[in-house]
């Protein structure tokens, strides 16, 4: 598990094509037969982490994991804003608006309080199932979905910001401009616009 | 003697016609108000019952008579059927069917539970709902989540045949009921958020063999139109009417899904249904009118050929699926009795059309909050005749990708979603469960992967500005396009209505109340809080001389997504928050059937 996470972190910092990297991560996790991560031992609830470094408009915490940046007016970094957009399009139909949960999928504002970055990545890539108690909860395998995986760090930082209460409900009131590096990465991952 | 002979002849001719023009078992069943053999009550989708034992004078004394837990926790849409002395109850995924013996306190006669791959669950947009069973010729028809259509022997629950209508791996799923017409079973499909090229398919009622399939977009032979004979607003649609309105082969992932309620006119031999939103939700990515998504269709059930089509929302920019029910009524317009089709679209307009010709007669807003279009152009001489006049400020196409268009009413879930309206021939009014919710909509680029969501827009939804209520239950005059009365509801009304000859109208609320109101005034006459929020449809039947009213509880569906967490209003001050309190403060999950009657 941690091997995969470290691998993702290392390669992401190296700035390679994020989709390819995450695909490999997804495959590695599958090969290792890792079970649904939230059932693993939950780490103690962490203190909100601060951004200590940034590169091309993207922020990282002391662990080198992606993190949000919010100013006193509620303006967020572009990645966090993009995460809000993509979350609302790809995840909201099950996990509810603003990560608040629905009648059949958990509130990610709570899940992210304990779910690590690595576990988050592998859950999204591999999905999970809970067919007990008349619920039939199934999270799909999203490892091949570019609309999710090309923006997975964005979605993570947005949800992390929501779970730390650094960003409120609904659309963030402002955001940094779209960095060129983000746009390049989007095109590399999604393919050039037609 | 001679005249008697003649009248006998004409009666038997009439009976023969009935056999030829509809499914005899369904027609017989719907003509008997003691039974409820179709989800919509009858082919006309009026959801009206002639039973009047429960009426405006005594409904206040109504009380639960018995109840039944379905054992499933997710959203429960649709309603049970009653055929003879047996009630048939369905559930959301895993799509269990129960046959309950009404002569024996609802004892389970048989139970059918299909084996389905649970991977279909996340492919379904917006919960794993199912809108119920159908009955014909001694068979119960179930259309499962994974698109398997099953015919069960109504007596034993034994599978008589099954057919596979789609592939969940490509995003094809089912939530809808099916419609038996004559010797065929008409079946729709879901997957508008997964880039499915959606269709309506006819199967042989006896064998399950596929007879015809008509797509919502594509070449003329695939959409089953005749360029010369099929009309739109009175004119032939011409060659390649769909292909011309898409860029390249985008129609192959064009959506236009068919998961709504179908109606049928036995005299005209036409089936009516709606097609849904074009895929993706990002309008910039699919230039053109995207025909024939967002359209009302009239088709011949024998041949599958379309007689007329009317596109309500060309080039959708808001996800205003056109699938809602198509009730058929006969009413006077301008002093002339006409065969009408009435449709309350997600886009907030209530349409009244001549169902013979497809002529547009009335198109008016049935929620005053609707603002994305100023009106529908009713001028026959105008080049934009029949089209909505879109307000640029609310056009997500005009504002473009990565731009947040704010304050659009209605929200994507529509001024009304699938929850069907009822019509009372006694009052001449429609009773419509509505949503009073607006949205911000920001489209952006998406890429298509088979079997993966293909959405491409970020939405935020909130109550209409200035109001705290997210729903209204309204009475509507379809001949004039006017609201007659309107009862505000705290949450969207997500339950199908029932009108009866007892001068009352029933509906359910998301908090879980079954309500009965006066059909003339909307005055509340009775309410009872059931075990969970109601997104099912109210039905009625009579057994051993006693009238019953039944409804499924079990909150979920689209309503469960936004409302479980409460909708945030980005434009409201903190003081408004209490008014939009979360539905989870009122109700919890749980599928249950509650059956009401007057005390004996």
Boltz contact constraints between the chains, C-beta under 6 A:
constraints:
  - contact:
      token1: [A, 85]
      token2: [B, 458]
      max_distance: 6.0
  - contact:
      token1: [A, 88]
      token2: [B, 458]
      max_distance: 6.0
  - contact:
      token1: [A, 89]
      token2: [B, 455]
      max_distance: 6.0
  - contact:
      token1: [A, 89]
      token2: [B, 457]
      max_distance: 6.0
  - contact:
      token1: [A, 89]
      token2: [B, 458]
      max_distance: 6.0
  - contact:
      token1: [A, 90]
      token2: [B, 453]
      max_distance: 6.0
  - contact:
      token1: [A, 93]
      token2: [B, 125]
      max_distance: 6.0
  - contact:
      token1: [A, 93]
      token2: [B, 126]
      max_distance: 6.0
  - contact:
      token1: [A, 96]
      token2: [B, 561]
      max_distance: 6.0
  - contact:
      token1: [A, 96]
      token2: [B, 565]
      max_distance: 6.0
  - contact:
      token1: [A, 97]
      token2: [B, 562]
      max_distance: 6.0
  - contact:
      token1: [A, 97]
      token2: [B, 565]
      max_distance: 6.0
  - contact:
      token1: [A, 100]
      token2: [B, 565]
      max_distance: 6.0
  - contact:
      token1: [A, 101]
      token2: [B, 565]
      max_distance: 6.0
  - contact:
      token1: [A, 102]
      token2: [B, 560]
      max_distance: 6.0
  - contact:
      token1: [A, 102]
      token2: [B, 561]
      max_distance: 6.0
  - contact:
      token1: [A, 102]
      token2: [B, 564]
      max_distance: 6.0
  - contact:
      token1: [A, 103]
      token2: [B, 555]
      max_distance: 6.0
  - contact:
      token1: [A, 103]
      token2: [B, 556]
      max_distance: 6.0
  - contact:
      token1: [A, 103]
      token2: [B, 560]
      max_distance: 6.0
  - contact:
      token1: [A, 103]
      token2: [B, 564]
      max_distance: 6.0
  - contact:
      token1: [A, 103]
      token2: [B, 589]
      max_distance: 6.0
  - contact:
      token1: [A, 104]
      token2: [B, 74]
      max_distance: 6.0
  - contact:
      token1: [A, 131]
      token2: [B, 118]
      max_distance: 6.0
  - contact:
      token1: [A, 134]
      token2: [B, 71]
      max_distance: 6.0
  - contact:
      token1: [A, 134]
      token2: [B, 72]
      max_distance: 6.0
  - contact:
      token1: [A, 134]
      token2: [B, 73]
      max_distance: 6.0
  - contact:
      token1: [A, 135]
      token2: [B, 73]
      max_distance: 6.0
  - contact:
      token1: [A, 136]
      token2: [B, 93]
      max_distance: 6.0
  - contact:
      token1: [A, 136]
      token2: [B, 118]
      max_distance: 6.0
  - contact:
      token1: [A, 136]
      token2: [B, 121]
      max_distance: 6.0
  - contact:
      token1: [A, 138]
      token2: [B, 118]
      max_distance: 6.0
  - contact:
      token1: [A, 138]
      token2: [B, 121]
      max_distance: 6.0
  - contact:
      token1: [A, 138]
      token2: [B, 122]
      max_distance: 6.0
  - contact:
      token1: [A, 140]
      token2: [B, 122]
      max_distance: 6.0
  - contact:
      token1: [A, 145]
      token2: [B, 449]
      max_distance: 6.0
  - contact:
      token1: [A, 145]
      token2: [B, 452]
      max_distance: 6.0
  - contact:
      token1: [A, 146]
      token2: [B, 447]
      max_distance: 6.0
  - contact:
      token1: [A, 147]
      token2: [B, 446]
      max_distance: 6.0
  - contact:
      token1: [A, 169]
      token2: [B, 568]
      max_distance: 6.0
  - contact:
      token1: [A, 170]
      token2: [B, 460]
      max_distance: 6.0
  - contact:
      token1: [A, 170]
      token2: [B, 568]
      max_distance: 6.0
  - contact:
      token1: [A, 170]
      token2: [B, 570]
      max_distance: 6.0
  - contact:
      token1: [A, 171]
      token2: [B, 460]
      max_distance: 6.0
  - contact:
      token1: [A, 171]
      token2: [B, 570]
      max_distance: 6.0
  - contact:
      token1: [A, 190]
      token2: [B, 447]
      max_distance: 6.0
